[in-house]
Amino acid sequence: MTNASNSSTLPGVSVVLCTSNGARFLEEQLRSIESQTRLPVEFVASDDQSSDRTLEILEGFAARVSFPVRILQNPFRLGSTRNFDRAIRQARGEYVALCDQDDLWVNNKLERLLTLLEHDTGLGGVFSDAELVDEKSVLIGRSLFATHSFLAKRQKAFVSDPMQMLLQRDVVTGATLLFRTSIRNHYDSIPSSWVHDGWLAWMIALHSRIGLTTERLTHYRIHPNQQLGVGSPRAARGDNRRFRGLRSEYARLACQWRDLLSHLFTSTPQSQELDRLISGVRRKIAFLDRRSTLSSHRSLRALQLVPMLSSYRRYAPTMGSLRDDLLST
């Protein structure tokens, strides 16, 4: 189920795709990859127990393209993070481009992102904006950055201090990311508490530098069945969750940040900058812990929120988070 060579070093881009019953949109995505102005040196697909035509479509792709294709099959379902973690470890190129099964790539995506990394050897990774499209691949008229309220002011702040921005919110979407494979030398595996792109953004920021471009190099598809990201069930449930659900989510996020804190202690050279970051992560965890224990009674909760205002400004994605915590029932 492969046409891969045995080459151990591949100076170029490995495209890493993870699939799970992705047949509906997969062919369109694969066509956009084989139409790139700069083709990958290899393509790694890791399938998570698909029961539809996903593997058949991948095999057809492998048979017709000029670059090596490796198709991995998980012996049991791993889930998105574990699947990406496994697939990234299999990449042999100098760079890795993450690929979702339901998007579309602008035909010069790899060329543009690779140019940015080749021109700045200090960058460990770079990500881009994307156009949102619907189930029929029609442009919605909104960009991914705009959806995340990641506009010019925040972009400038990110370039200046990416780790402070990442303490507040996820702004790096894996499907738009290209990074150097050397980044994976800085961690053993992606913790199960994290989504893969959130963890990778931190690894790049910690151990290198991370850049961005406002070019919209991906058509990011919004549909009801997507696993992660804008439009996914995890993202969609935010506005209407009961407050008990919010508190549970804050407790989960606190565990996630504790995993990052453990990495900072064990895998990052000591420095004054690291000390400041550790302090920030600890405050983030304390903030989430306090949110996870807010009263279910709104009047009492309002009193609890007053001394937390500065923490919302520094560690919440937006001040709308304060409103949600106050008004949720």
N, C-alpha and C positions, 0 to 999 in steps of 0.2 A: 504494500500500500504506500509505496514511496518511489520517487525518482531522484532521491537525494544522492549526492556524491559523498565521499568519505573525508572531504577536506576538513581540517581542524581549525583553520584560520580563514576567515572570509572578510576581507576589507570592504565593507559596504553595509547595507541595511538588511537585517532580518525582520521580516514582518511576522508578528506573532498574533494569531487569531485564536480565540476561544469560542467554541460553539456548544449550543445546547438546544436541540430542536429548532434550528435556525433556518430551515429550508425555505420559508416564505420569502425572505429578503436576501438570502445568501448569494444567489447567483448574480444579482445586481451589484453587490459589494465586490465580489470576485472580479467581475468585468472591469470595475473601476480600478482595481489594483493592476490588472494586466495591461491597462491602458496608460500607466504612469509614464511620464517623460523620462524618469530615471527608475529603472526597474530594481527590485530588491535582488540581493545575491542569494537569498533563500526565503522560503515561506514555511512557517511552522504552524500547523493547526492542531489544537488539542481539543478533542471532542469529549463532552461530559455526558456519555450515555444517551445520545440522541436516539429516538425511536422513529423519526421521520426520514426524509430523503437527504439529510445533511451529509452523510458520509458518501453517498452516491454523487452528490454535487461536488464535493471536495475531490473525489477521485477523477471526475471529468476534468476539473480544473488542473489537477496534477498532470493529466495526460496531454494537455494542449499547450501549456506554457513552457517557455524556454529556460526558466530558472528552477533550481531544485525545490521540491516540495516534500515535506515530511508530515505525515498525518498520524497523530498519536491518539490512542483510545484509552480513556481511563477505565480501569477494571470495575470501578464503582463510582457513583456520583460524588464529586468533590465540592461542587459549588463554585461560584465565580472566582472568589479570591484564591482558593487553592488551585483551581484550574490555571489561572493566569500565572501563579507562582511557579507551577510545574513547567508551563510552556516557556516562560522567560528563561528558566534555567537551561532549556534545550537550545536556545538561540546561539549561533556560532558567529554571527556577524559582529562587526565592530560597533554597530548601533542597533537598537531595537525600536521598531515602530509598533505600538499596540493597535490592535484592530478589533472593532466590534462587528458582530455578524450581520447587523441590520442597518449599517450606515452606508454612505457613498463617499468616495474620495475625489476631490478635485484632481484633475489629471497631472498637475505639477506639485502635488502635496509633498511627496518624498524629496523631490528636487529642492524645493524651497526650504524645508526644515533641515535637510542635510547641509545645504549651503550655509545656513546660520551656524551650525555646529562646526563645520569645517573652517569657517572664517574666525571663530573665537574658540580657541582650544581650552579656555578656562570654563566654558559652559559644559555642564554635565548633561543637560537636557533642555529642550525647548518645547513649548506647547503653543497652540494657535486658537483663534476663535473659530466658530463654525456657524453655518446656516442651519436653522431648524427646518426640517421637511416633514410632511405628513406621511401616511401609509402609502400614498400613491406617488411619493417622491416629489410632490409639489411644494415649493417654497412657502413657508408660513409667513415670512416677512419679519422675522425676528432672529436675532443672533443669540448664540449660546452665552457670550459675555453679557449681553444686555439682560438675558433671563436671570443671570446670577448677580445682576447689578454690579458687574465688574467692568465699570466704565473708566474713562480717562484718569480721573483722580485716583481711583483705587489701583489702576494699572501702574501709575507712577509710584504709588506707595509700595506696591509689590516689588517693583524693580529695585527700589531703594532699600527695602527691608522685607524680603520674602517670608522670613520666619515669623515676624509679627503678624503678617497677613494670614499665614497658615494657622496661627494660633486662634484666629477668629473664625475662619471659614475655609472650606475646600474651594479652590478656584481652578485646580488643574484637572481637566477631564482626560482620562487615559486614552480615549479614542483619538485625541489630538496631539499626543505626546510622542516625541522621539528622544531617546536618551542613549548615552554611551553604555555599553554592556559592562564596563568596568564598575559601574555603580553597584551592581549586584554583589561585588566583592565585600561590600560594607555591611551586609546583613546575611544571616543564615537562611531565614525564610520570612515571608510576610506573615505577621501575626494574624490569627483568625479574627481578631477583634476589628481589624482594619479592612476597608475596601482597598484593593490593590493600588489604585492610582493615588489615593491619599497617602499611603505609605511611601510609594515611590517618589512623590513630590517632596516629602520630608527627607528621604535619603539623598536626593539630588541637592536640595538646599543645604543640608548639613555637611556633605562631603565634597561639594563642588559649588557650582552656581547654576541657577535655573533662569532661563530667559523665556520671553513670550513674543509673539507677533500677533497683530490684530487682523492679519489676513485670515479670511474664512476658507480654510483649506479642506474642511470636511462638511458634508451634508449629514447632519445629525438627526436621525429619524426619531420622531415622537409617535409611539403607538402603545396600546394598552398592555401588550404582553412583554415589554422590555423588562430585563431583570434589574437594571441599575440606572441611575442618572435621572435627568429631567424626564418626567412623565412616568417613571417607574412607580410601583406600589409604595416603596419606601418614601419616595419624594411626595407622592400624591396624598398620603395620609396626614401630612403635617397640619393642614388648616382645620381639620374636623376631628382630630383625636380628642378623646376625653383627657382630662388633666392627669388621671392615673397613668394613662399611656405615655404622656409626656415625661412624667417623673421616671418611669421605667426606662425610657430612651436616654435620659440624662445619666442614669446610673450605668447604662451600657457604654455611653461615650466616656464616662470617667474611667472605666476599665480600659478602654482603648488608649487613652492618654497615659495611663499607668504603664502600658506596654511600651510606649514611646519613651517615657521617662527611664525605664529599665535599659533601653538601648543607649540613651545618652550617658548613663553611668558606666556601661560596659564596653561601648564600641566607639566612643568619640574622644579624641585627645583633649586633655584638660586645657582650659583657657578662661580668661575673664569673660569672653563672649559666651562660652558654654555655661559658665556659672549664671549669667543673666538669663540664658534660655531655660536652664533648669528651674530657676526661680519662677519664670513665666509659666512653664508647664505645670509646676506645682500649684500656682494660683489658678490656672485653668481648671485643674482637677478639683480644687477646693470650691470653685465657682459651680461646677457641675454637680458636685456633691450637695451643695446647698440647694440648688434647683431641684435635685431629686428628692429632697425632704421638705419642700415647701408645703404649707398647710393646704388641705383640700377645701378649707373655708376661705372664700375670697377676701373677706374683710381682714382676717388675720394675715392672709398671704400678702395683702397690700402693705401691711406694716413690716413684714419680713423683707419686702423688696426694696424699701427705701434705702437702707445702708448698702445695697448691692448695685446701685446705679453706676458707679465707676467701673465695676466689673463687667456690667453689660456693655459699656462703651468699649472696653478693651478686649473682651473675650467672646462676645456674642456676635453672630454673623451680621445682624443689624439691630437697631433699637426696636424694631418690630418684634424681636424676641421677648422683650420686656412686656409689650402689650399682650402677646400670646400667653405668657405666663400669668399675667394678671387676669385676663378675661376668660381663659379656658374654664370649662365647667366640669 
